[in-house]
Amino acid sequence: MSAALLRVVRAVLRLSRDAVLVMAIAVALLLVLELLYRAIAPPARTMAMQLDAAVDSSMHPYAREPWWPEYRRSSRAARRPRFDPYRTYWPKAVRTKYANTDSAGHRLTIQPAFSPHARRVWMLGGSTMWGFTARDSSTIPSLVAGELAARGVTDVEVVNLGQSGYNSTQELITMTLELARGEAPTVAVFVNGFNDVATALRFGSPGQTYWDAEVADRIALGSRGFMAELFGLGRHSRLIGRLRSAVGVGPSPVQRNEPPPDHVCGNVGRYYSRIADIAESVARGHGFPTLYLLQPVQSASHKPLSDWERYLARKAQDAAEPWRLAVGRCMTSIDSAMTSRGGRHFSSLAGLFDADGETVFVDDAAHLTEAANRRVAERIVDLILPYLTSGNTTALPRAAPAHPR
């Protein structure tokens, strides 16, 4: 009886050993294949990567700039994110040659020395404000600081609170968090609009972020138990994900290939206006004004197109993403909704470059050349300078329309 039991135990142990060896070999093989696939396959195009400017053309405005290749690499590092419970992400501190963020996650603003008690100008927005296609010295906030100094205002610290991909909701939260930490500016300037429009058109309603689906997937991946994770490692494999996608198994990425409904643009305009109302109310309670500027976008501009901008327009027409064709219409909807508020602190920059034949737009995601950033900065200083020099804490001068109606 004991001899038979011993044989059974030995057989079970041999089977267990063989099973473990087979599993180890399978996992090792899968690991090798996964590493090979990641080495030779193009990376998955996340929403953040889709914001990258195309550089595969000699017409690109920076094609002959020696700093541009290094800048592209360093700017990706400078936007390395960490999780933020209110805004999806916030950058880490990074030091590179052309794009730097400090320990607070703010893009470096090049400006004259200021005292610890200097007045502050907060600059909020998405990647255009952050300086997605500009070196530290040529971001809109840096150029605002330089222009203020040139006009004799040197007791001001300009703070870049812009972040890539942020919409008006995330910017409002950013302003609120800064206030909760005990900070308060002399004036807050928002330059935005494109991200509110792009996310609403992609996902069908305003108030979305580019990373909603990605964050939801990551939460789902981390909410399973140990055994479920052990037997579900394939969910993390790009190779298996590619194979599942090829055979039509598993979830499909969020995508809208049909034209966006007509009502989306109206909803975006109303939502954006309400967010601005909330920002004004919060700022008024802390004793400073807010200024909203609707950013320039090629599809809403009437400027004569350069060769590069003509290429961008053709690319948008040919893209299998009909939402891109509605961006200009939705930007106009925001303009109308904000103008109807009775002339409160709003100005449209849609027509700022209408007489400019040079390349202004680096890509079709509202990123500007460094020279165009300077024009935007000069316009901002025109609007905030009377406040900074007169001590007026109740209102900013209403801007004249930036483009003909």
Helices and strands as residue ranges (DSSP letters): H 2-40, H 47-50, H 68-78, E 81-84, E 88-91, E 119-125, H 127-130, G 136-138, H 140-150, E 156-160, H 168-180, E 187-192, H 194-203, H 212-221, H 226-230, G 233-236, H 238-246, H 263-285, E 290-294, G 298-300, H 307-318, G 322-326, H 327-339, E 346-348, H 370-390
